[in-house]
Amino acid sequence: MIRYSNELVRKAIHISSAAIPVALYFTPLEISRLVLPWATLVTLAVEMLRLHVPQFRAVFYFAFGRLLREHERFDLLGSTYLLIAALLCIYAFEKDVAVLALSFVIAGDAVAALVGRRFGRIKILDKSLEGSLACFAACLAIARLYPSPEIGWTVSLAGALTATLFELLPIPLDDNVRMSISAGFAMTLIT
């Protein structure tokens, strides 16, 4: 089980990945669609080394092992799934929807984990009500702050609610992917 102090470091790294939707927001979509696949391929290459080359794995675990969840020792890292989610979002959705869906994941997932681990008392589907409410509040805050006249309040509210629901549900797909894709589809269906 990962310690709370390690979870703080993990979520600080997760929050720093806000650079992805920020870069997507300020970069033309064509450039994002050129750069992000290469970044994802490089990350997947590092993952293959980590998972299949013992010497590389030893160095990686020495540096980052305390931050890994147990399932990440034998599977892709959450950060790799986030890059995959970003790649899927920029090809599947309009730019504003992709940016907002990824922002929901970054803010909502981090807040849900920190609040849930620290203050969670009421269990729902192996998570906590407190963490889920914090996730929804963070997603709503992102929705209200997002500067897009194309995405109205109803659309962003649906995305925030969907992201929160898919963070809570025990679906075996990584939450970085399931939250972003589900929120993106919900917002796309409503627009």
Rosetta constraint file for C-alpha pairs under 8 A:
AtomPair CA 1 CA 69 HARMONIC 7.32 0.50
AtomPair CA 1 CA 70 HARMONIC 7.47 0.50
AtomPair CA 2 CA 6 HARMONIC 6.39 0.50
AtomPair CA 2 CA 7 HARMONIC 6.56 0.50
AtomPair CA 2 CA 66 HARMONIC 7.58 0.50
AtomPair CA 2 CA 67 HARMONIC 7.26 0.50
AtomPair CA 2 CA 68 HARMONIC 7.62 0.50
AtomPair CA 2 CA 69 HARMONIC 6.46 0.50
AtomPair CA 3 CA 7 HARMONIC 6.18 0.50
AtomPair CA 4 CA 8 HARMONIC 6.21 0.50
AtomPair CA 4 CA 117 HARMONIC 7.42 0.50
AtomPair CA 4 CA 118 HARMONIC 7.84 0.50
AtomPair CA 5 CA 9 HARMONIC 6.57 0.50
AtomPair CA 6 CA 10 HARMONIC 6.14 0.50
AtomPair CA 6 CA 66 HARMONIC 6.88 0.50
AtomPair CA 6 CA 67 HARMONIC 5.72 0.50
AtomPair CA 7 CA 11 HARMONIC 6.03 0.50
AtomPair CA 7 CA 67 HARMONIC 7.18 0.50
AtomPair CA 7 CA 114 HARMONIC 7.36 0.50
AtomPair CA 8 CA 12 HARMONIC 6.06 0.50
AtomPair CA 8 CA 114 HARMONIC 7.20 0.50
AtomPair CA 9 CA 13 HARMONIC 6.31 0.50
AtomPair CA 9 CA 67 HARMONIC 7.44 0.50
AtomPair CA 10 CA 14 HARMONIC 6.17 0.50
AtomPair CA 10 CA 67 HARMONIC 6.12 0.50
AtomPair CA 11 CA 15 HARMONIC 5.94 0.50
AtomPair CA 11 CA 110 HARMONIC 5.40 0.50
AtomPair CA 11 CA 114 HARMONIC 7.77 0.50
AtomPair CA 12 CA 16 HARMONIC 6.19 0.50
AtomPair CA 13 CA 17 HARMONIC 6.59 0.50
AtomPair CA 14 CA 18 HARMONIC 7.57 0.50
AtomPair CA 14 CA 79 HARMONIC 7.44 0.50
AtomPair CA 14 CA 106 HARMONIC 6.34 0.50
AtomPair CA 14 CA 110 HARMONIC 6.80 0.50
AtomPair CA 15 CA 106 HARMONIC 5.86 0.50
AtomPair CA 15 CA 107 HARMONIC 6.67 0.50
AtomPair CA 15 CA 110 HARMONIC 6.95 0.50
AtomPair CA 17 CA 106 HARMONIC 7.09 0.50
AtomPair CA 18 CA 22 HARMONIC 6.24 0.50
AtomPair CA 18 CA 103 HARMONIC 6.75 0.50
AtomPair CA 18 CA 106 HARMONIC 6.37 0.50
AtomPair CA 19 CA 23 HARMONIC 5.79 0.50
AtomPair CA 20 CA 24 HARMONIC 6.14 0.50
AtomPair CA 20 CA 86 HARMONIC 7.74 0.50
AtomPair CA 21 CA 25 HARMONIC 6.00 0.50
AtomPair CA 21 CA 98 HARMONIC 7.90 0.50
AtomPair CA 21 CA 99 HARMONIC 4.91 0.50
AtomPair CA 21 CA 100 HARMONIC 7.54 0.50
AtomPair CA 21 CA 102 HARMONIC 6.20 0.50
AtomPair CA 21 CA 103 HARMONIC 6.29 0.50
AtomPair CA 22 CA 26 HARMONIC 6.43 0.50
AtomPair CA 22 CA 99 HARMONIC 7.51 0.50
AtomPair CA 23 CA 27 HARMONIC 5.79 0.50
AtomPair CA 24 CA 28 HARMONIC 7.37 0.50
AtomPair CA 24 CA 29 HARMONIC 7.12 0.50
AtomPair CA 24 CA 32 HARMONIC 6.30 0.50
AtomPair CA 24 CA 95 HARMONIC 7.73 0.50
AtomPair CA 24 CA 99 HARMONIC 6.55 0.50
AtomPair CA 25 CA 95 HARMONIC 7.45 0.50
AtomPair CA 25 CA 96 HARMONIC 7.38 0.50
AtomPair CA 25 CA 99 HARMONIC 6.39 0.50
AtomPair CA 27 CA 31 HARMONIC 6.61 0.50
AtomPair CA 27 CA 32 HARMONIC 6.49 0.50
AtomPair CA 28 CA 32 HARMONIC 6.50 0.50
AtomPair CA 29 CA 33 HARMONIC 6.03 0.50
AtomPair CA 29 CA 90 HARMONIC 7.64 0.50
AtomPair CA 29 CA 95 HARMONIC 6.98 0.50
AtomPair CA 30 CA 34 HARMONIC 6.31 0.50
AtomPair CA 31 CA 35 HARMONIC 6.12 0.50
AtomPair CA 32 CA 36 HARMONIC 5.67 0.50
AtomPair CA 32 CA 90 HARMONIC 7.77 0.50
AtomPair CA 33 CA 37 HARMONIC 6.74 0.50
AtomPair CA 33 CA 87 HARMONIC 7.73 0.50
AtomPair CA 33 CA 90 HARMONIC 6.97 0.50
AtomPair CA 33 CA 91 HARMONIC 7.54 0.50
AtomPair CA 34 CA 38 HARMONIC 7.27 0.50
AtomPair CA 35 CA 39 HARMONIC 6.34 0.50
AtomPair CA 36 CA 40 HARMONIC 6.05 0.50
AtomPair CA 36 CA 83 HARMONIC 7.79 0.50
AtomPair CA 36 CA 86 HARMONIC 7.90 0.50
AtomPair CA 36 CA 87 HARMONIC 6.28 0.50
AtomPair CA 37 CA 41 HARMONIC 6.13 0.50
AtomPair CA 37 CA 87 HARMONIC 6.57 0.50
AtomPair CA 38 CA 42 HARMONIC 6.21 0.50
AtomPair CA 39 CA 43 HARMONIC 6.19 0.50
AtomPair CA 39 CA 83 HARMONIC 7.98 0.50
AtomPair CA 40 CA 44 HARMONIC 6.10 0.50
AtomPair CA 40 CA 80 HARMONIC 7.40 0.50
AtomPair CA 40 CA 83 HARMONIC 5.95 0.50
AtomPair CA 40 CA 84 HARMONIC 6.58 0.50
AtomPair CA 40 CA 87 HARMONIC 7.72 0.50
AtomPair CA 41 CA 45 HARMONIC 6.16 0.50
AtomPair CA 42 CA 46 HARMONIC 6.36 0.50
AtomPair CA 43 CA 47 HARMONIC 6.20 0.50
AtomPair CA 43 CA 80 HARMONIC 6.52 0.50
AtomPair CA 44 CA 48 HARMONIC 6.18 0.50
AtomPair CA 44 CA 80 HARMONIC 7.13 0.50
AtomPair CA 45 CA 49 HARMONIC 6.38 0.50
AtomPair CA 46 CA 50 HARMONIC 6.15 0.50
AtomPair CA 47 CA 51 HARMONIC 6.03 0.50
AtomPair CA 47 CA 76 HARMONIC 6.61 0.50
AtomPair CA 47 CA 77 HARMONIC 7.84 0.50
AtomPair CA 48 CA 52 HARMONIC 5.84 0.50
AtomPair CA 48 CA 53 HARMONIC 7.80 0.50
AtomPair CA 49 CA 53 HARMONIC 5.13 0.50
AtomPair CA 49 CA 56 HARMONIC 6.27 0.50
AtomPair CA 49 CA 57 HARMONIC 7.13 0.50
AtomPair CA 50 CA 54 HARMONIC 7.40 0.50
AtomPair CA 50 CA 56 HARMONIC 5.65 0.50
AtomPair CA 50 CA 57 HARMONIC 4.48 0.50
AtomPair CA 50 CA 60 HARMONIC 6.88 0.50
AtomPair CA 51 CA 57 HARMONIC 6.55 0.50
AtomPair CA 51 CA 73 HARMONIC 7.78 0.50
AtomPair CA 51 CA 74 HARMONIC 6.68 0.50
AtomPair CA 51 CA 75 HARMONIC 7.63 0.50
AtomPair CA 52 CA 57 HARMONIC 7.58 0.50
AtomPair CA 53 CA 57 HARMONIC 6.07 0.50
AtomPair CA 54 CA 58 HARMONIC 6.09 0.50
AtomPair CA 55 CA 59 HARMONIC 6.52 0.50
AtomPair CA 56 CA 60 HARMONIC 6.11 0.50
AtomPair CA 57 CA 61 HARMONIC 5.99 0.50
AtomPair CA 58 CA 62 HARMONIC 6.07 0.50
AtomPair CA 59 CA 63 HARMONIC 6.35 0.50
AtomPair CA 60 CA 64 HARMONIC 5.91 0.50
AtomPair CA 60 CA 65 HARMONIC 7.00 0.50
AtomPair CA 61 CA 65 HARMONIC 3.99 0.50
AtomPair CA 61 CA 66 HARMONIC 7.64 0.50
AtomPair CA 64 CA 68 HARMONIC 6.91 0.50
AtomPair CA 68 CA 72 HARMONIC 5.97 0.50
AtomPair CA 68 CA 73 HARMONIC 6.92 0.50
AtomPair CA 68 CA 77 HARMONIC 7.88 0.50
AtomPair CA 69 CA 73 HARMONIC 7.10 0.50
AtomPair CA 70 CA 74 HARMONIC 7.94 0.50
AtomPair CA 71 CA 75 HARMONIC 6.16 0.50
AtomPair CA 72 CA 76 HARMONIC 5.85 0.50
AtomPair CA 72 CA 77 HARMONIC 5.39 0.50
AtomPair CA 72 CA 78 HARMONIC 7.64 0.50
AtomPair CA 76 CA 80 HARMONIC 6.30 0.50
AtomPair CA 76 CA 81 HARMONIC 6.97 0.50
AtomPair CA 77 CA 81 HARMONIC 6.53 0.50
AtomPair CA 78 CA 82 HARMONIC 6.20 0.50
AtomPair CA 78 CA 174 HARMONIC 7.25 0.50
AtomPair CA 78 CA 176 HARMONIC 6.98 0.50
AtomPair CA 79 CA 83 HARMONIC 6.45 0.50
AtomPair CA 80 CA 84 HARMONIC 6.29 0.50
AtomPair CA 81 CA 85 HARMONIC 6.03 0.50
AtomPair CA 81 CA 174 HARMONIC 6.88 0.50
AtomPair CA 81 CA 176 HARMONIC 6.11 0.50
AtomPair CA 81 CA 177 HARMONIC 6.29 0.50
AtomPair CA 82 CA 86 HARMONIC 6.15 0.50
AtomPair CA 82 CA 176 HARMONIC 5.25 0.50
AtomPair CA 82 CA 177 HARMONIC 6.49 0.50
AtomPair CA 83 CA 87 HARMONIC 6.17 0.50
AtomPair CA 84 CA 88 HARMONIC 6.19 0.50
AtomPair CA 84 CA 177 HARMONIC 7.33 0.50
AtomPair CA 85 CA 89 HARMONIC 6.00 0.50
AtomPair CA 85 CA 102 HARMONIC 7.73 0.50
AtomPair CA 85 CA 176 HARMONIC 6.56 0.50
AtomPair CA 85 CA 177 HARMONIC 4.85 0.50
AtomPair CA 85 CA 180 HARMONIC 6.60 0.50
AtomPair CA 85 CA 181 HARMONIC 7.09 0.50
AtomPair CA 86 CA 90 HARMONIC 6.20 0.50
AtomPair CA 86 CA 98 HARMONIC 7.50 0.50
AtomPair CA 86 CA 102 HARMONIC 6.68 0.50
AtomPair CA 87 CA 91 HARMONIC 6.58 0.50
AtomPair CA 88 CA 92 HARMONIC 5.92 0.50
AtomPair CA 88 CA 181 HARMONIC 7.71 0.50
AtomPair CA 89 CA 93 HARMONIC 5.61 0.50
AtomPair CA 89 CA 98 HARMONIC 5.02 0.50
AtomPair CA 89 CA 101 HARMONIC 7.88 0.50
AtomPair CA 89 CA 102 HARMONIC 7.86 0.50
AtomPair CA 89 CA 180 HARMONIC 7.38 0.50
AtomPair CA 89 CA 181 HARMONIC 6.65 0.50
AtomPair CA 89 CA 184 HARMONIC 7.28 0.50
AtomPair CA 90 CA 94 HARMONIC 7.14 0.50
AtomPair CA 90 CA 95 HARMONIC 6.41 0.50
AtomPair CA 90 CA 98 HARMONIC 5.71 0.50
AtomPair CA 92 CA 98 HARMONIC 7.99 0.50
AtomPair CA 93 CA 97 HARMONIC 6.02 0.50
AtomPair CA 93 CA 98 HARMONIC 5.63 0.50
AtomPair CA 93 CA 184 HARMONIC 6.70 0.50
AtomPair CA 93 CA 185 HARMONIC 7.80 0.50
AtomPair CA 93 CA 188 HARMONIC 7.18 0.50
AtomPair CA 94 CA 98 HARMONIC 6.17 0.50
AtomPair CA 95 CA 99 HARMONIC 6.16 0.50
AtomPair CA 96 CA 100 HARMONIC 6.09 0.50
AtomPair CA 96 CA 148 HARMONIC 7.10 0.50
AtomPair CA 96 CA 150 HARMONIC 7.83 0.50
AtomPair CA 96 CA 151 HARMONIC 7.42 0.50
AtomPair CA 97 CA 101 HARMONIC 5.94 0.50
AtomPair CA 97 CA 151 HARMONIC 7.70 0.50
AtomPair CA 97 CA 184 HARMONIC 5.83 0.50
AtomPair CA 97 CA 187 HARMONIC 6.78 0.50
AtomPair CA 97 CA 188 HARMONIC 7.23 0.50
AtomPair CA 98 CA 102 HARMONIC 6.18 0.50
AtomPair CA 98 CA 180 HARMONIC 7.91 0.50
AtomPair CA 98 CA 184 HARMONIC 6.32 0.50
AtomPair CA 99 CA 103 HARMONIC 6.12 0.50
AtomPair CA 100 CA 104 HARMONIC 6.18 0.50
AtomPair CA 100 CA 142 HARMONIC 7.70 0.50
AtomPair CA 100 CA 143 HARMONIC 7.21 0.50
AtomPair CA 100 CA 146 HARMONIC 7.35 0.50
AtomPair CA 100 CA 184 HARMONIC 7.94 0.50
AtomPair CA 101 CA 105 HARMONIC 6.60 0.50
AtomPair CA 101 CA 159 HARMONIC 7.07 0.50
AtomPair CA 101 CA 163 HARMONIC 7.78 0.50
AtomPair CA 101 CA 179 HARMONIC 7.61 0.50
AtomPair CA 101 CA 180 HARMONIC 4.80 0.50
AtomPair CA 101 CA 181 HARMONIC 7.26 0.50
AtomPair CA 101 CA 183 HARMONIC 5.58 0.50
AtomPair CA 101 CA 184 HARMONIC 5.37 0.50
AtomPair CA 102 CA 106 HARMONIC 6.34 0.50
AtomPair CA 102 CA 180 HARMONIC 5.44 0.50
AtomPair CA 103 CA 107 HARMONIC 6.07 0.50
AtomPair CA 103 CA 108 HARMONIC 7.94 0.50
AtomPair CA 103 CA 139 HARMONIC 7.83 0.50
AtomPair CA 103 CA 142 HARMONIC 7.02 0.50
AtomPair CA 104 CA 108 HARMONIC 5.30 0.50
AtomPair CA 104 CA 109 HARMONIC 7.60 0.50
AtomPair CA 104 CA 138 HARMONIC 7.58 0.50
AtomPair CA 104 CA 139 HARMONIC 5.08 0.50
AtomPair CA 104 CA 142 HARMONIC 6.87 0.50
AtomPair CA 104 CA 160 HARMONIC 6.69 0.50
AtomPair CA 104 CA 163 HARMONIC 6.68 0.50
AtomPair CA 104 CA 179 HARMONIC 7.72 0.50
AtomPair CA 104 CA 180 HARMONIC 7.09 0.50
AtomPair CA 105 CA 109 HARMONIC 5.37 0.50
AtomPair CA 105 CA 110 HARMONIC 7.86 0.50
AtomPair CA 105 CA 163 HARMONIC 7.13 0.50
AtomPair CA 105 CA 175 HARMONIC 7.95 0.50
AtomPair CA 105 CA 176 HARMONIC 5.99 0.50
AtomPair CA 105 CA 179 HARMONIC 6.01 0.50
AtomPair CA 105 CA 180 HARMONIC 5.96 0.50
AtomPair CA 106 CA 110 HARMONIC 6.20 0.50
AtomPair CA 106 CA 176 HARMONIC 7.99 0.50
AtomPair CA 107 CA 111 HARMONIC 6.15 0.50
AtomPair CA 107 CA 135 HARMONIC 7.50 0.50
AtomPair CA 107 CA 138 HARMONIC 5.98 0.50
AtomPair CA 107 CA 139 HARMONIC 6.67 0.50
AtomPair CA 107 CA 142 HARMONIC 7.69 0.50
AtomPair CA 108 CA 112 HARMONIC 5.93 0.50
AtomPair CA 108 CA 134 HARMONIC 7.34 0.50
AtomPair CA 108 CA 135 HARMONIC 4.17 0.50
AtomPair CA 108 CA 136 HARMONIC 6.66 0.50
AtomPair CA 108 CA 137 HARMONIC 7.84 0.50
AtomPair CA 108 CA 138 HARMONIC 5.27 0.50
AtomPair CA 108 CA 139 HARMONIC 5.47 0.50
AtomPair CA 108 CA 163 HARMONIC 7.88 0.50
AtomPair CA 108 CA 164 HARMONIC 7.27 0.50
AtomPair CA 109 CA 113 HARMONIC 6.16 0.50
AtomPair CA 109 CA 135 HARMONIC 6.28 0.50
AtomPair CA 109 CA 167 HARMONIC 7.02 0.50
AtomPair CA 109 CA 175 HARMONIC 7.93 0.50
AtomPair CA 109 CA 176 HARMONIC 7.90 0.50
AtomPair CA 110 CA 114 HARMONIC 6.28 0.50
AtomPair CA 110 CA 135 HARMONIC 7.85 0.50
AtomPair CA 111 CA 115 HARMONIC 5.88 0.50
AtomPair CA 111 CA 116 HARMONIC 7.99 0.50
AtomPair CA 111 CA 131 HARMONIC 7.10 0.50
AtomPair CA 111 CA 134 HARMONIC 6.06 0.50
AtomPair CA 111 CA 135 HARMONIC 5.70 0.50
AtomPair CA 111 CA 138 HARMONIC 6.92 0.50
AtomPair CA 112 CA 116 HARMONIC 5.57 0.50
AtomPair CA 112 CA 130 HARMONIC 7.74 0.50
AtomPair CA 112 CA 131 HARMONIC 4.09 0.50
AtomPair CA 112 CA 132 HARMONIC 5.73 0.50
AtomPair CA 112 CA 133 HARMONIC 7.63 0.50
AtomPair CA 112 CA 134 HARMONIC 5.51 0.50
AtomPair CA 112 CA 135 HARMONIC 4.69 0.50
AtomPair CA 113 CA 117 HARMONIC 5.88 0.50
AtomPair CA 113 CA 131 HARMONIC 6.30 0.50
AtomPair CA 114 CA 118 HARMONIC 6.06 0.50
AtomPair CA 114 CA 131 HARMONIC 7.45 0.50
AtomPair CA 115 CA 119 HARMONIC 5.47 0.50
AtomPair CA 115 CA 120 HARMONIC 6.59 0.50
AtomPair CA 115 CA 130 HARMONIC 6.66 0.50
AtomPair CA 115 CA 131 HARMONIC 5.10 0.50
AtomPair CA 115 CA 134 HARMONIC 6.72 0.50
AtomPair CA 116 CA 120 HARMONIC 4.26 0.50
AtomPair CA 116 CA 121 HARMONIC 7.94 0.50
AtomPair CA 116 CA 127 HARMONIC 7.25 0.50
AtomPair CA 116 CA 128 HARMONIC 5.58 0.50
AtomPair CA 116 CA 129 HARMONIC 7.63 0.50
AtomPair CA 116 CA 130 HARMONIC 5.73 0.50
AtomPair CA 116 CA 131 HARMONIC 3.90 0.50
AtomPair CA 116 CA 132 HARMONIC 7.52 0.50
AtomPair CA 117 CA 131 HARMONIC 7.66 0.50
AtomPair CA 119 CA 130 HARMONIC 6.81 0.50
AtomPair CA 119 CA 131 HARMONIC 7.82 0.50
AtomPair CA 120 CA 128 HARMONIC 5.13 0.50
AtomPair CA 120 CA 129 HARMONIC 6.78 0.50
AtomPair CA 120 CA 130 HARMONIC 5.23 0.50
AtomPair CA 120 CA 131 HARMONIC 6.28 0.50
AtomPair CA 121 CA 128 HARMONIC 6.44 0.50
AtomPair CA 121 CA 129 HARMONIC 7.58 0.50
AtomPair CA 121 CA 130 HARMONIC 7.29 0.50
AtomPair CA 122 CA 128 HARMONIC 5.40 0.50
AtomPair CA 122 CA 129 HARMONIC 5.50 0.50
AtomPair CA 122 CA 130 HARMONIC 7.07 0.50
AtomPair CA 123 CA 127 HARMONIC 5.60 0.50
AtomPair CA 123 CA 128 HARMONIC 4.45 0.50
AtomPair CA 123 CA 129 HARMONIC 6.14 0.50
AtomPair CA 124 CA 128 HARMONIC 5.42 0.50
AtomPair CA 124 CA 129 HARMONIC 6.10 0.50
AtomPair CA 124 CA 168 HARMONIC 7.93 0.50
AtomPair CA 125 CA 168 HARMONIC 7.02 0.50
AtomPair CA 125 CA 169 HARMONIC 6.79 0.50
AtomPair CA 125 CA 170 HARMONIC 6.82 0.50
AtomPair CA 126 CA 170 HARMONIC 7.66 0.50
AtomPair CA 127 CA 131 HARMONIC 7.24 0.50
AtomPair CA 127 CA 132 HARMONIC 7.63 0.50
AtomPair CA 127 CA 168 HARMONIC 6.46 0.50
AtomPair CA 128 CA 132 HARMONIC 6.30 0.50
AtomPair CA 129 CA 133 HARMONIC 6.08 0.50
AtomPair CA 130 CA 134 HARMONIC 6.15 0.50
AtomPair CA 131 CA 135 HARMONIC 6.09 0.50
AtomPair CA 132 CA 136 HARMONIC 6.23 0.50
AtomPair CA 132 CA 164 HARMONIC 6.41 0.50
AtomPair CA 132 CA 167 HARMONIC 7.72 0.50
AtomPair CA 132 CA 168 HARMONIC 6.64 0.50
AtomPair CA 133 CA 137 HARMONIC 6.16 0.50
AtomPair CA 134 CA 138 HARMONIC 6.11 0.50
AtomPair CA 135 CA 139 HARMONIC 6.17 0.50
AtomPair CA 135 CA 164 HARMONIC 5.98 0.50
AtomPair CA 136 CA 140 HARMONIC 6.05 0.50
AtomPair CA 136 CA 160 HARMONIC 6.24 0.50
AtomPair CA 136 CA 161 HARMONIC 6.43 0.50
AtomPair CA 136 CA 163 HARMONIC 7.93 0.50
AtomPair CA 136 CA 164 HARMONIC 5.50 0.50
AtomPair CA 137 CA 141 HARMONIC 6.14 0.50
AtomPair CA 138 CA 142 HARMONIC 6.26 0.50
AtomPair CA 139 CA 143 HARMONIC 6.10 0.50
AtomPair CA 139 CA 160 HARMONIC 5.04 0.50
AtomPair CA 139 CA 161 HARMONIC 7.94 0.50
AtomPair CA 139 CA 163 HARMONIC 7.83 0.50
AtomPair CA 139 CA 164 HARMONIC 7.77 0.50
AtomPair CA 140 CA 144 HARMONIC 6.16 0.50
AtomPair CA 140 CA 156 HARMONIC 7.74 0.50
AtomPair CA 140 CA 157 HARMONIC 6.69 0.50
AtomPair CA 140 CA 160 HARMONIC 5.94 0.50
AtomPair CA 141 CA 145 HARMONIC 6.18 0.50
AtomPair CA 142 CA 146 HARMONIC 5.96 0.50
AtomPair CA 143 CA 153 HARMONIC 7.59 0.50
AtomPair CA 143 CA 156 HARMONIC 5.49 0.50
AtomPair CA 143 CA 157 HARMONIC 7.08 0.50
AtomPair CA 143 CA 160 HARMONIC 7.26 0.50
AtomPair CA 144 CA 153 HARMONIC 7.58 0.50
AtomPair CA 148 CA 152 HARMONIC 7.84 0.50
AtomPair CA 151 CA 155 HARMONIC 6.10 0.50
AtomPair CA 151 CA 156 HARMONIC 6.52 0.50
AtomPair CA 151 CA 191 HARMONIC 7.72 0.50
AtomPair CA 152 CA 156 HARMONIC 6.32 0.50
AtomPair CA 153 CA 157 HARMONIC 5.88 0.50
AtomPair CA 154 CA 158 HARMONIC 6.17 0.50
AtomPair CA 155 CA 159 HARMONIC 6.31 0.50
AtomPair CA 155 CA 186 HARMONIC 7.90 0.50
AtomPair CA 155 CA 187 HARMONIC 5.21 0.50
AtomPair CA 155 CA 190 HARMONIC 6.01 0.50
AtomPair CA 155 CA 191 HARMONIC 6.57 0.50
AtomPair CA 156 CA 160 HARMONIC 6.08 0.50
AtomPair CA 156 CA 187 HARMONIC 6.61 0.50
AtomPair CA 157 CA 161 HARMONIC 6.10 0.50
AtomPair CA 158 CA 162 HARMONIC 6.02 0.50
AtomPair CA 158 CA 183 HARMONIC 7.54 0.50
AtomPair CA 158 CA 186 HARMONIC 6.38 0.50
AtomPair CA 158 CA 187 HARMONIC 6.32 0.50
AtomPair CA 158 CA 190 HARMONIC 7.97 0.50
AtomPair CA 159 CA 163 HARMONIC 6.00 0.50
AtomPair CA 159 CA 182 HARMONIC 7.89 0.50
AtomPair CA 159 CA 183 HARMONIC 4.41 0.50
AtomPair CA 159 CA 184 HARMONIC 6.66 0.50
AtomPair CA 159 CA 186 HARMONIC 5.74 0.50
AtomPair CA 159 CA 187 HARMONIC 5.33 0.50
AtomPair CA 160 CA 164 HARMONIC 6.19 0.50
AtomPair CA 160 CA 183 HARMONIC 6.82 0.50
AtomPair CA 161 CA 165 HARMONIC 6.17 0.50
AtomPair CA 161 CA 183 HARMONIC 7.95 0.50
AtomPair CA 162 CA 166 HARMONIC 6.13 0.50
AtomPair CA 162 CA 179 HARMONIC 7.45 0.50
AtomPair CA 162 CA 182 HARMONIC 6.45 0.50
AtomPair CA 162 CA 183 HARMONIC 5.27 0.50
AtomPair CA 162 CA 186 HARMONIC 6.84 0.50
AtomPair CA 163 CA 167 HARMONIC 6.10 0.50
AtomPair CA 163 CA 178 HARMONIC 8.00 0.50
AtomPair CA 163 CA 179 HARMONIC 4.63 0.50
AtomPair CA 163 CA 180 HARMONIC 6.67 0.50
AtomPair CA 163 CA 182 HARMONIC 6.52 0.50
AtomPair CA 163 CA 183 HARMONIC 5.05 0.50
AtomPair CA 164 CA 168 HARMONIC 6.34 0.50
AtomPair CA 164 CA 179 HARMONIC 7.36 0.50
AtomPair CA 165 CA 169 HARMONIC 6.23 0.50
AtomPair CA 166 CA 171 HARMONIC 7.87 0.50
AtomPair CA 166 CA 175 HARMONIC 7.29 0.50
AtomPair CA 166 CA 178 HARMONIC 6.28 0.50
AtomPair CA 166 CA 179 HARMONIC 5.31 0.50
AtomPair CA 166 CA 182 HARMONIC 7.14 0.50
AtomPair CA 167 CA 175 HARMONIC 5.86 0.50
AtomPair CA 167 CA 178 HARMONIC 7.55 0.50
AtomPair CA 167 CA 179 HARMONIC 5.93 0.50
AtomPair CA 173 CA 177 HARMONIC 7.05 0.50
AtomPair CA 173 CA 178 HARMONIC 6.32 0.50
AtomPair CA 174 CA 178 HARMONIC 6.31 0.50
AtomPair CA 175 CA 179 HARMONIC 5.55 0.50
AtomPair CA 176 CA 180 HARMONIC 6.27 0.50
AtomPair CA 177 CA 181 HARMONIC 5.97 0.50
AtomPair CA 178 CA 182 HARMONIC 5.82 0.50
AtomPair CA 179 CA 183 HARMONIC 5.98 0.50
AtomPair CA 180 CA 184 HARMONIC 5.94 0.50
AtomPair CA 181 CA 185 HARMONIC 6.11 0.50
AtomPair CA 182 CA 186 HARMONIC 6.11 0.50
AtomPair CA 183 CA 187 HARMONIC 6.17 0.50
AtomPair CA 184 CA 188 HARMONIC 6.06 0.50
AtomPair CA 185 CA 189 HARMONIC 6.02 0.50
AtomPair CA 186 CA 190 HARMONIC 6.39 0.50
AtomPair CA 187 CA 191 HARMONIC 6.25 0.50
